[in-house]
Amino acid sequence: MPDNTPTHRMPHFVAETDEEGIGAVDAVRVSERKSNLWLDAWRDLRGRWMFWAAGFIVVVLTIIAIFPGLFVQISPTTCNLDYSNDPPTAGHPMGYDFQGCDVYSRVIHGTSTSLSVGVIVTIIIAVLGIVIGAFAGFFGGWVDSLLMRISDMFFAIPYILAAVVIMSMFLDNRNILVISLAIGFFAWPATARILRSEILRVRSNDFVLASEALGVSRVRTMFTHVLPNSIAPVIVVSTVGLAAAITAEATLSFLGVGLPGDIVSWGTDISKAQIRLRTDPLPLIYPSIALSLTVLSFIMLGETVRDALDPKARALR
């Protein structure tokens, strides 16, 4: 006979879900806040006073370099020996140098020269460093060996010494472009090596393998996928390198192989004023302060950007 005894089933309980409330049980909450390297870096930068201070100084220096006429109406090359080494007066807040030139006007117009050299040198270094570093790191093999040996040859030559030799050969044709080429042509190996090491890290990621699997050419993969994800260290190096380029131009002008006397330069003014440092120090102090402030602002900007782009550095703060 069939067994008609009812069976007892254990009740099955399912936890309720509350996808919108605070006490959600089974719901997984995913943050809708967008996040990537650049957004995280910007969120970190906007909360740091050093970034805003350095950025403000850089913006002011850029405005002075582009529009010097907004800050001074006196020509830096208009000199009168009757005012030689005169102290500051109304309309001439920094006094006069030995040649009777207005020091304030020369400091303002020297900003354009220094920033122009810094920007041109940075562009030269970035272009050479990115091209050579990208091809060496992505393609590897004999391409990497050849390009890195070329980099080693340039790296072994101090770019200041090389610039002195080149500028000595072009004493009759010295200008902003020539001195920029003399500095930038020998200062790119560090940027190339930094980018190469970063590309070696990025090229093993899955999105690079997926791009090559879809039939995208290696050169296109490098420029569209690998390089954009490896460029952050180059930006940091270029920011600090701009300050180094400004210092190199001032050094060459101080040594007498930089820009000619008819081009206003902080280095040239410092060189001319050094022999009267004990009797009349102000014509040397003012361009020195301008040079130091400019270099310091770009170094501070580069340091803050470097920390913001480094997740490990952000985690330690």
CORNOR-V176515 format. One record per residue. N is the residue number from 0. PSI is psi as a letter, one per 40 degrees, with the letter a starting at -180 (NA if undefined). BURIAL is + if it has 24 or more other C-alpha atoms within 12 Angstrom, else -. D_CENTER is the distance of its C-alpha to the mean C-alpha in Angstrom with 1 decimal. Layout:
{{N	PSI	BURIAL	D_CENTER} {N	PSI	BURIAL	D_CENTER}}
This chain:
{{0	h	-	92.3} {1	i	-	88.8} {2	h	-	87.0} {3	e	-	86.4} {4	h	-	84.9} {5	h	-	81.8} {6	i	-	78.6} {7	h	-	76.3} {8	h	-	72.6} {9	h	-	69.9} {10	i	-	67.9} {11	h	-	64.3} {12	h	-	61.8} {13	h	-	58.4} {14	h	-	55.8} {15	i	-	54.9} {16	i	-	51.4} {17	g	-	49.7} {18	e	-	46.5} {19	d	-	45.7} {20	i	-	47.1} {21	d	-	45.8} {22	f	-	48.4} {23	h	-	47.6} {24	d	-	49.0} {25	e	-	48.4} {26	i	-	45.4} {27	h	-	41.9} {28	h	-	39.4} {29	h	-	36.1} {30	h	-	33.3} {31	e	-	32.5} {32	h	-	29.0} {33	i	-	26.4} {34	h	-	23.8} {35	a	-	21.0} {36	d	-	17.6} {37	d	-	15.8} {38	d	-	18.7} {39	d	-	19.0} {40	d	+	15.4} {41	d	-	16.0} {42	d	-	19.3} {43	d	+	17.9} {44	d	+	15.2} {45	e	-	17.8} {46	e	-	20.1} {47	h	-	17.9} {48	d	-	18.5} {49	d	+	15.5} {50	d	+	13.2} {51	d	-	15.6} {52	d	-	16.0} {53	d	+	12.4} {54	d	+	12.0} {55	d	-	15.4} {56	d	+	14.6} {57	d	+	11.6} {58	d	-	14.0} {59	d	+	16.8} {60	d	+	15.1} {61	d	+	14.3} {62	d	-	18.0} {63	d	+	19.2} {64	d	+	17.6} {65	d	-	19.0} {66	g	-	22.3} {67	d	+	23.3} {68	e	-	26.9} {69	e	-	26.6} {70	d	-	26.3} {71	i	-	28.6} {72	e	-	31.4} {73	h	-	32.2} {74	h	-	31.2} {75	e	+	29.3} {76	e	+	31.6} {77	h	-	34.8} {78	i	-	36.3} {79	h	-	39.7} {80	e	-	41.1} {81	d	-	43.4} {82	e	-	40.4} {83	h	-	39.2} {84	f	+	37.6} {85	i	+	38.9} {86	i	+	37.7} {87	i	-	35.9} {88	i	-	38.1} {89	h	-	38.1} {90	e	-	35.5} {91	g	+	33.9} {92	e	-	32.3} {93	e	+	30.9} {94	a	+	33.9} {95	i	+	34.3} {96	a	+	33.4} {97	d	+	36.0} {98	e	-	36.2} {99	f	+	36.7} {100	i	+	33.4} {101	h	+	31.9} {102	d	+	29.1} {103	d	+	27.6} {104	d	+	27.5} {105	d	+	25.8} {106	d	+	23.1} {107	d	+	22.5} {108	d	+	22.5} {109	d	+	20.4} {110	d	+	17.4} {111	d	+	17.6} {112	d	+	17.7} {113	d	+	14.8} {114	d	+	12.4} {115	d	+	14.0} {116	d	+	13.6} {117	d	+	9.9} {118	d	+	9.4} {119	d	+	12.1} {120	d	+	11.0} {121	d	+	7.6} {122	d	+	10.0} {123	d	+	12.6} {124	d	+	10.8} {125	d	+	9.6} {126	d	+	13.2} {127	d	+	15.0} {128	d	+	13.3} {129	d	+	13.8} {130	d	+	17.3} {131	d	+	18.5} {132	d	+	17.2} {133	d	+	18.4} {134	d	+	21.8} {135	d	+	22.3} {136	d	+	21.6} {137	d	+	23.5} {138	d	+	26.5} {139	a	-	27.1} {140	a	-	30.3} {141	d	-	30.7} {142	d	-	27.6} {143	d	+	25.5} {144	d	-	27.6} {145	d	-	27.4} {146	d	+	23.7} {147	d	+	23.0} {148	d	-	25.6} {149	d	+	24.0} {150	d	+	20.7} {151	d	-	22.8} {152	d	-	24.2} {153	d	+	21.0} {154	d	-	19.7} {155	e	-	22.9} {156	h	-	22.3} {157	h	-	20.2} {158	d	+	18.0} {159	d	+	19.0} {160	d	-	22.6} {161	d	+	22.3} {162	d	+	20.8} {163	d	+	23.8} {164	d	-	26.2} {165	d	+	24.9} {166	d	+	24.8} {167	d	+	28.3} {168	d	-	29.5} {169	f	-	28.4} {170	d	-	29.6} {171	e	-	31.4} {172	f	-	28.5} {173	h	+	25.5} {174	a	+	23.2} {175	d	+	19.5} {176	d	+	19.4} {177	d	+	21.2} {178	d	+	19.1} {179	d	+	15.9} {180	d	+	17.7} {181	d	+	19.0} {182	d	+	15.8} {183	d	+	13.9} {184	e	+	17.0} {185	e	+	17.3} {186	e	+	13.7} {187	e	+	13.2} {188	d	+	15.5} {189	d	+	13.3} {190	d	+	11.1} {191	d	+	14.5} {192	d	+	16.1} {193	d	+	13.7} {194	d	+	14.1} {195	d	+	17.8} {196	d	+	18.5} {197	d	+	17.1} {198	d	+	19.2} {199	d	+	22.2} {200	d	-	22.1} {201	d	+	21.8} {202	e	+	24.3} {203	e	-	27.2} {204	i	-	27.0} {205	d	-	29.9} {206	d	-	28.3} {207	d	+	27.5} {208	d	-	31.2} {209	d	-	32.4} {210	d	-	30.6} {211	d	-	32.1} {212	d	-	35.5} {213	e	-	35.5} {214	e	-	35.4} {215	h	-	31.9} {216	i	-	30.9} {217	d	+	28.5} {218	d	-	26.1} {219	d	-	26.1} {220	d	+	25.7} {221	d	+	22.7} {222	d	+	20.9} {223	d	-	22.3} {224	d	+	22.4} {225	d	+	20.7} {226	d	+	17.3} {227	d	+	16.6} {228	e	+	17.3} {229	e	+	15.2} {230	e	+	11.9} {231	d	+	10.5} {232	d	+	9.6} {233	d	+	7.8} {234	d	+	5.4} {235	d	+	5.1} {236	d	+	5.4} {237	d	+	3.2} {238	d	+	1.1} {239	d	+	4.7} {240	d	+	5.8} {241	d	+	5.7} {242	d	+	7.9} {243	d	+	9.8} {244	d	+	10.5} {245	d	+	11.9} {246	d	+	13.9} {247	d	+	15.2} {248	d	+	16.5} {249	d	+	18.2} {250	d	+	19.7} {251	d	+	21.1} {252	d	+	22.5} {253	d	+	24.0} {254	e	+	25.6} {255	e	+	27.2} {256	e	+	25.7} {257	b	+	22.8} {258	i	+	23.4} {259	i	+	27.0} {260	d	+	28.7} {261	e	-	29.0} {262	h	+	25.2} {263	h	+	24.2} {264	i	+	21.6} {265	d	+	20.9} {266	d	+	21.4} {267	d	+	24.6} {268	d	+	25.9} {269	d	+	25.3} {270	d	+	27.1} {271	d	+	30.0} {272	e	+	30.4} {273	d	+	30.4} {274	e	-	34.1} {275	f	-	35.2} {276	d	-	33.3} {277	d	-	36.6} {278	d	-	38.3} {279	g	-	35.6} {280	e	+	32.3} {281	d	+	30.8} {282	e	+	29.6} {283	d	+	27.5} {284	d	+	26.4} {285	d	+	25.1} {286	d	+	22.5} {287	d	+	21.6} {288	d	-	21.0} {289	d	+	18.8} {290	d	+	16.7} {291	d	+	16.5} {292	d	+	15.8} {293	d	+	12.8} {294	d	+	11.3} {295	d	+	12.4} {296	d	+	11.0} {297	d	+	7.3} {298	d	+	8.3} {299	d	+	10.3} {300	d	+	7.9} {301	d	+	5.9} {302	d	+	9.5} {303	d	+	11.0} {304	d	+	9.0} {305	d	+	9.8} {306	d	+	13.3} {307	d	+	13.8} {308	e	+	13.1} {309	h	+	15.5} {310	d	-	19.0} {311	d	-	20.5} {312	d	-	18.5} {313	d	-	19.5} {314	d	-	23.1} {315	e	-	23.3} {316	NA	-	22.7}}
